[in-house]
Amino acid sequence: MTTTATHTSRHLWTIAHHWHDLETALATQQNTWPPVMGIATLTDRNQTAEEAEAARYRAEALRLLERDPDQPGWTAAPLRLTVLETLQTVEAALIELADQIAAASQHSPITPAPPRRAYPADPRARRTMEADDARRNLLALRQSKDPRRWRYDGQRSGRRAALWLLARAQGVRGPWRPLNENEQACISTVARTAAGLVERVLDVGDGRARLAEACPLCGGKLHLHGGGGATPLARCTSCGRTWSEGP
């Protein structure tokens, strides 16, 4: 397996592995990457006790106001829209890709034997014809029910599409021809992008982002590192000073 195929397989497995987590996260507290934190938050050690206390009071008041059901137009949001949008986007992309790959490379199952209007008068010839029809009908049923076959109806989910594409990327033999270079490249691109979306919304991958704020010490660029459950860390690319949340 080539390096590209290995990366594609890893991306598709990441999507399938975290699909249940993605569905579960629809109703849980949101953790986004990059986290909603600026240099003011990261450098709160430079604040006086009075300034820090005032900032906390303002933040708590805003949170209470956001949750106040008496506000005009307030509605409860039981689902995390960022997770929902990610799930729908990834699922639509994977299913559409699987449809395209299957339409181009998957062999159609043979059709059952057509009904016969008459059989030969010779008993032996009739038995032979009936046996041939039975074998063809059985083979057609097996091919149509092959679990490796991608289906255009029924249970179609992002996880199933990811696993089917994973089998294709790994060269698993089935009712299809081998992938060509264009198909391999297409699967690789979609898998990489979709896996990145899933990792970011679940915060299970390494993350890096550029902060809009400048370093308060030298005015240099600040980069935020974190993700995968790690504590976010801001680092100045000029003076090397770092800031993190926590005591």
N, C-alpha and C positions, 0 to 999 in steps of 0.2 A: 504494500500500500504506500502510495506517495505521501509526501509531507502535506500537500494540499488536501488529499483525501482524509488524512488523519485529523487535520484541523476541522474539516467539515464534519466528520463523524463526532468529534468532541462537541462541536456547537449543537448538533442535532440531539445528541444525548443530553446535553445541558437543558435544552428546551423540554424534552420528554420527562427528564428527571424532576424538573421543577414545575411541571404543569399543575400538579395537585397543589403545590405551594402557591402558585399564582391564583388558583381558584379560591383557596382558603384566604388569601390576602385581601380578597374583595371586601371583607367585613372587618378587617383588623386595622389597627392604627397605622397611619401612613409614615413611612420612612423614605424620603426621597434622596437621590444623589444628583447633583451635589446638595448637601444639607443646607437648610435655610439658616445660614449663619454668616455674618460678615466679619470684617476685621474688628468692628466695635465689640462683638461678642467674644472673639478670640483674645482680644487685648483688654478684657474687663479688669485684669489685675492692675491696670493703670488708673482705674476709676477710684474715686474716693468712696468711702462707705456710704455717704449720703447719695452720691450719684448712682451707685449700684442698686441701692434700695429703691430709689425713685424709678429706675429702669424696670426693676422687677414688678413694682406696682403698676406701671403702665402696661407691661406685657400681660399681667393677670387681668387687668381691666379690659384689655382688648379681647382676650380669650373669652371672658364672661359675656362681653357684648356680642361676640360672634355666635355664642350658644344661646342667646336670649330669644325664646320663641315669640316674644311680643314684638319683635322688630318687624316692620312691614316687609312682606315678601319672603319671610324666613321659611325654609322648608328643610326637613331633616334629610340628610344624604346618607342612606344606609350603605352605599357602595363607594369604594374609593375610585373616583373617576380615572385617575392616572393608571391604576391597575386594570380597570375595565377597558380602557382604551388600548392599553398594551395587549391584553388578552385578545381582544377583537382584531386588532391589527395583525398580530402574529398569526392567529388562527386563519384569518382570511388569506394571508400571504402564503402560508404553508399549504393550505387546501388548494388554492389556485395553482401553485407550482406543481403539486402532486397530480392535479387534473391534466396539466399540460404535459408533464413527463410521461404519464400513463397513456395519454392519447397518442403520443408520438412513438412510444417504445413497447407498450404492453400488447401481447398477442391476444386476439379475441378468442374466446372459447369456441370449440366446434359446435355446430347446431345439432339438435336431436335429429334422429331419422325421420324423414317425412312420412306421414301416414300413407299406407298403400291401399289402393283401390281393389287390388286383387293379388292373390298369391298363385304360384305355379300349381298345377294339378298334381305334380309328382310330390309325394310326401317328403322324400328326402330333400329335394330342392327347397320346399317350403320351410323345413326345419332349419336348413342352412341360412335362409334369408331371415328368419325370425331371430336366429342366434346373432347374426351380424347386426341387426337392428338393436337388439338388447345391449350388445357390447358398445355400440355407438352412443346409445342413450345414456349408459352408465358413464362413459368417458366424458360426455358433454356435461353431465351432472357434476362429476368430480372437478372438471376444469372451471365450471361456473362457481363452485363453492370453495375453490382453492383459497385458503386464508391469506396467502401471499399476494393475492390479486387486489389492486386498488379499485375501490368501488366508487361510482359516481352518485350513489344514493345511500340511504340508510344512516348508520352511525358514522358521521364524519366529524372528527374533532382535530384540533391542533396537535394533540399528543399522538394520535394515530398517524396523522400525516407526517409528523417528525420521525416516528419509528419506521414508517414505510420508506421515506426518503433516506433514512439511515441505512436501511438494508440495501438500497440501490447504491448509495455512496460506498458501501463496503464490498460491493461486488457479489452480493448473495445471489445465487441462481434462483430463477423463478420463471413465471410465464411472461418473459420480456427479453428483448435483446439488450446487449451491453450499452451503457451510456456512451455517447460521443463526447468530445471535448467541450462543445458548447453547453451541453446539458450538465456536465460536471461543473463547469464554471458558474452556471446559473444557480445550481444547488448550493455551491460554496458561498456565493454572494448573499443569497437569501438567508442561509443558515447563520452566517456570521452576523448579519444585521439583526436578525430576530433574536439570537442568543444574547447580543448586547443589550437589547431592549429588556429582555427578561431579567438579566443580571442587574441592570440598573434599577428597575422598579422594585426588585426584591432585595436589593443591596447585598448580593451574594458574590459580586465580582470586584476586582480591584478597580478603584476609581481615581480619576484625576481631573481637576477643573481649574481654570484660571479665574481668580477673584477680580472683581471690578475695582475694589479698593487698592490703594497703593500702600506700601510698607510705611508705617508711621514713624519709622526711624530714619530710613534713607530714601524713601520714595520709590523703591524698586518694585518689581512685579511680584505678586504673591500667587503661589500655586497651592491648591488644596489637595491633599492626598488622603485617601481613606477607602471606604467601601469594604465589603466582605465582613461587616460587623466591627471593623477596626475603628478606633477613635479618630475622627478627622483631625488632620494636622496641617496647618498652614506654614509655608516656608517661603522666605524671601529669596529670590534667585540672585540678588545682589549682595546683601550683607550676610545671608545665611541664617538670620534669626528665625526661630520657629515659635508657633503658638498652638496650643491645643485646648480643648474643652476639659473641664474638670478642675479639681483643686490644685 
